[in-house]
């Protein structure tokens, strides 16, 4: 195996910054759909005569993007390991910006009937394909540029960028949700989607100037780039792919918190205002912006596994408390538990998985392994919202069953982490090797 040259001075920071800003812009697009699916789309694209079914179908369209993501991961993962991380990062951002802008231009059900939800699903599929390659390419880029002893910190910028995008999407929707009903449903909801054109332009300018990673450049120079990354991945890393699939189910906490809990809290059974609940999400994401790099830095010191396990197990417990708080209708309680659950505890797993998953694979299949593994797991997480809406019963208020369902989806991530190797101290060039160990471990064996 060729040893990659050191990253040029300042390049790790540039890569992390490009990952943060690009992910924030990309996931702004992705998350405004979640808010709209919970608050707007049931009335715009589906039959208002049956509100419960309209909400269920709207939340199902949210999950459609997650179903498309494994397909996108196969193609984008392949080309990312063949032609480089940078090209995929630019492509995914442009695709997300265009597809999101088109959603804002779609006619309503009142205008074109059943064609409206069909067009909505088509645009959502394009969003899913884009998202399939975004995090894997950005994570690979930052991991391969990062100093070996700070890979957790630098790769966490991708996820803090994702939270930044979710925060931005929530803040944009707060004034939109406060519009009078007729303005909200006619043109107001479209404005956040139209803003995505600016997202695509800014992201393109930022990412096109980024250099390819030293690890991938070294592979190109020595002819080590594999022609069929998927074949190598399934032959040498199949167990790690399964671990990443199981680990990625932790995203169910995010989708249930962001979409189902929002719909539940603002529904007839609880009756919280849209704006107040959007502020819970905004403040939780604001806290997450600080918590994610803090947890990731801790993982550079004590290891990925303990931090990830604390986040996964803690999220399973706290989702019970958060959904219970919503059922009480006590806003101070909802706010505090929302911030603790999503902003602090979930951030432990969320901030560490970019390095934890990426370090399981070698450079030649890293993007494929992360893309395919995460997107299959995320597909389940995306439809967790739809299952939650069904589990919640005809009145949509059986929060305890939804909490139990979410906790059950946290079990595979715990098992995946317990069965994985600790990788925080392994040199970058030895990641993904079956016998790779950290320098301290090798010295201990020699001694």
N, C-alpha and C positions, 0 to 999 in steps of 0.2 A: 504493500500500500504506500502511495506517495504521501509525504508529509506536506501539508499545505503551508504556504508562506504566511508570515504574520500579516494581519490586516494592516493596511496603511494607517498612519496616525489619524485619529479622529473618525475613521470609518465606522467603528462599532457604534459610536454615538449617532452618526448620520443614518446608519441602518436602523437603529432603534427609533430615531425620530421619524424616519420615513414610514416605519411600521406603525408607529403610534398614530400619526396623522392620517395615513391611508386607511388604517382600520377604523379610526373614528369616523372618517367620512363615509366609508363603505357601510359600516354598521349603523350609521345614522339612517341611511336608506333602508336597511333591513328592518330596523326596529320601529320606524314610523309606521310600517305596515302592521306590526303587532298592536300598536295603539289604535290604529284605524280599524283593525279587525274586531277589536273588542268594543269600540265605541261608535263607529260610523257605518261600516260596511253592511251590518245586518239590515239597516234601513235603506241603503243606497242600492245594493246589488241583489238583495234577496227579498222574499215575500214577507211583507210586514204584517200580513194577516195572521201569521203564526210566529210570534217573536222568538219562542224557545227554539224552534227549528231553524229560523233565520240565524240566530246566534251560533248554533251548533255548526251550520254550514259555513258561516263566516270564519269561525275558528279552525275549521277543517282546511280552508284555503291557506291559513297561516302555516299549517303543517305540510302543505303541498311542496313548498320550497325545500323542506327537509327531506322529502321523498326524492326530490330531484338531485339533491346534493351527492349521494353516492355515485350516481351516473356521472355527474360532473367531475367527481374526484378521480374516477378511472382515467378520464381523458386528460384533465389538467395535471394530475399527479404524474402521469406518464411523460407529458411534455415538459413538466417542470424538472424532472430528473434527466431529461434528454437535452433540452436547450437552455436550461438555466432558470433560476428563481426570479430574476428581474423581469423577464418578459411576461411571465405569468402574473406577477404583481400588477403590471401595467394593464394587461388585458382584463383581469377581473374587475378592476376599478371602473374602466370604461363601460363594460357590460352592465355593471350594477347601476351606474348613473343613468344610462339610456333606458333600461327597463323600468327603473323607478319613475323617471320622468313620464314615460308612457302611461303608467298607472294613473297619474294625475290628469291625463287627457281622456280617459275612458268614459264612454257614455254610461248612464245609469240604467237600471232595470226598467224604470218608467219610460225611458227613451227607446230602448232597443229590445226589451224583453229578455229572454233567456240567453241571448248572445252576450250580454254584459258580464255575467259571472264567468262565462267561458273565456272571454278576453282577459279578465282579471286573473284567472288561473294561469293562462299562458305567460303573462308578465311575471307572475310569481315564480313560475318554473325558471325563467331566465335569472331572476334574483338568486334562486337556489343554486344554479350552476355556477354563478359568479362567486357566491359565498363558499362554495366547495373548495375553491383554490386559494381564496384570500388568506385565511389564517395559516394554512400549511405552508404557503410560499413565504409569507411574512415571518413566520416562526423559523423556518429554515434559514432565511436570510439573516436574521438577527443572531441565531444560535451559532452559525458558522462564521460570523464576524466577531463574536463576543470573545473577550479573554476567558480562558478555561475556568478560572475560579469565580467568574461572575456571569455565567451563562443564565442562571435563574433570573437574575436582576434584569439583564438586557432583553431576554425573551419575554419577560412579563410586560414589556411595553406594548406588545401586540394586544394583550388582553386588557390592559388599562386603556388602550385606544378604543377597544370595543366598548368598554364601559363609558368612555367619553362620548362615543357615538350614541349610545343609549341615553345618556344624560342630555345630549343636545336634542335628540328626537323628542324626549319627554318635555323639555323646556319649550320647544317649538309648538307642541301640541297643547300646552297649558292655555295660552291665549286663544288658540283655535277652538278648543273645547268650550271656552267661555262665550263664544259667539251665539247670537240668537239661533234657535233651531233651524229656521228656514235658510239662513245664510251659511250655517255650518254644513248642512246637507247638500246645498247647491254648489257653492264654490269654495267655502272655507277650508274643507278637508283637503282640497287639491293643492293648496299653496305649499305645504311641506314637501310634497312629491315633486313639484316643479323646481324646487330649489336644488334638486339633485344634479342638474346640468352644471351648476357651479361646482358641485362636488367632483364631478368627473374631470373638469378642467384643472382645478387645483391639484387633485391627486396625480394627474398625468405629469404636470410640471415638476412635482416633488419627486416622483419615482423614476422618471426617465434619466435623472442625473446620478442615480445610485450605481455604484460599481458592483459587479458580480462578486460572489463570495470567494475568498482564497481557496477554500476546500473544493468548490466546484471547478474553479479555474485550473487548479492543479490536476483534477481528473481529466479535463479537456486536453491539457497540455501533454499528458502521458497516455492518452487514448483509453482511459479506464471507464469512460462513460458507457454504461450498459445499454444495449439496443432494446431490451425488453425488461424494464425495471420491475414490472408486475411479476414476471416469472421468477426473478431473483428474490423478490419480496416474499412471495408465497413459499418458496423453497427454503429460504434461510431465516425468515422472520415471521412465520405464520403465528407462532405463539404470542409474539409481541403485538401483532395486528389484533388478535383476539383480546389482549389486555387493553389496548387502546379503545376498541369497540365498547368493552365493558366500562372502561373509565369514562368514556364520553357521555354515558347515560347521566352523569352528574349535571349535565346541562338541563335536565328536566326540572331541576330546582329553579333555574332562571326562567324557563318558559312558563311554568305554573305561576311563579311569583309575578312575572311581567304581564301575562295575558289573562290567565284564568282568574287569578285573585282580583285583578282589576275589574273584570266583568262581574264577578261575584259581589264585590264591594259596592259597585255602582248599580246593581240590579235592584229589583223591587224588595227582596227579602232583607237587605241591609240599608240601602238607600243613601249611601255616601255620595257626595258630589264628585263629578269627574275631576275637577281641578284639584280638590284636596287629595285624592288618591294619586294623581299624577305627581303631586309634590312629594309624596312618600317615595315613589320611585326615583325622583330627581335627587332627593337628599341621600338616599341609599347609594345611588351611583356616585354621588360626590364623595362620600366616605370611601367607596371602593377604589376611587382613583388614588387615594393615599394608601389604602390597605393592601392592594395588589402588589406593588413593588416592595412594600415592607415584608410581606409574607415571602415573596420570592427571594429577597435578600437573606432572610432567615434560612431558607432552604439551601442557599449556597454555603451556609455554615454548618447546619445540622443534618442536611440531606433532604431529598424531595419527598420520600415516603412519609415521614412523620407529619410534615406540614399538610400534605395532600390528604392523609387519613383524618386529621383533625377537621379539615374543611368538609369532607364527605360525610363523616359520622355526625358532626355537629349540625350540618344542614338538615339531615334527616330528622333530628329531634326538634330543631327550631321551627321547621315548617308547621308542626302541630301548633306551636304557640302563636305563630303569626296568623294562621287561618282562624284559630280560636279568637284572637284579638279582633279580627274583622267581624266575626259573628256577634261580638258584644256591641259593636258600633261605637266603641270608645276611640276617638281619634288619637289622643295622646298615646294610648297603648299601641295602636296600630303603627304609629310613627316610630316609636322606640323599637318595637320588635321588628319592624320592617328594616330599619337601619342595621340592627344587630344581625339579623338573619342574612340579609342579602349584601349589605355593605361591608360587614366584618367577617363573619364566619364562612359564608360561601366563597368569599374572596381568597381564602386560604387555598382551596382546591383550584379555583379559577385562575389564580395567579401563578400557580406552580405547574399546571399541566402542560403549558407550552414547552418548557424545558424537560419535564418528566417524560412526556411522550416522544419528543424529538430525539432525546438521548438514547432511546431504545434502538434506533436505526443507524446504519452507516450512511455516509454521505451519498452514495450512489442510489439509495432507495429511500432517503429520508422524506422527501416531499410526497412520494407515493404512499409510504407507510402512514404518515400523519394524515394525509388527505383521505385515504380510503377508510382507515380505522376511525377517525373522528366523525366523518360524515355518515357512516352507517349508524354509529351510536347517536349522533345528533338527529338522524331521521326519526329514531324512536322518541327522542326528546321533543321533537317538533310536534308529533302527534299526541304527546302526553297531554297537551291542552285539550284536544278533542276527546280523548278518553276521560279526562277529568270532568269535562262538561257532561258526559254521559253518566259517569259514576255519581255525579252530584245530584242525580234524580230529576224528576219533572219540574221541580221548583228551583233547581240549581242551588240548593242551600245545604247539601250534605257535605260540609267542609271536612268532617273527620275522616270520611272515606277517601276524599281527595288527599288529605295529609298522609294517610296510611299508604295510599298508592305512590305518592311521591317518595316517601321513606323507603318503600320497597325498591324503587329505582335507584336508590343510593347504595344498595347492597352490592351490586356488581362492581361499582367503582372501588369499594372497600376491598373486595376480593382481588381485584386486578392489582391494586397497590401492594397488598400483602404478598402476592406471588411474584412481584417484579423485583429486579435487582436494584440496589441503590447505585445511581450513576453520577451523583454530583461531583465526585472526585476523579472520575475517569478522564484522561486526556482526550481532547476533541478528536484527534486522529484515530483513537482506539474505540470510539463509540460504535456500538453495534457489533463488535467482535464477541464471539461466544465466550472467549476466555479473558475478555478485557476486565481489568481490575484497576482500581485507583492506585496511585504511586505508593500511598501509605500502606495499602493492603499488600502490595508486592514486597515492600520492604519488610513488613511483618513476617511474611512467609519465608523470605530469605534468612531473616534473623533466626 
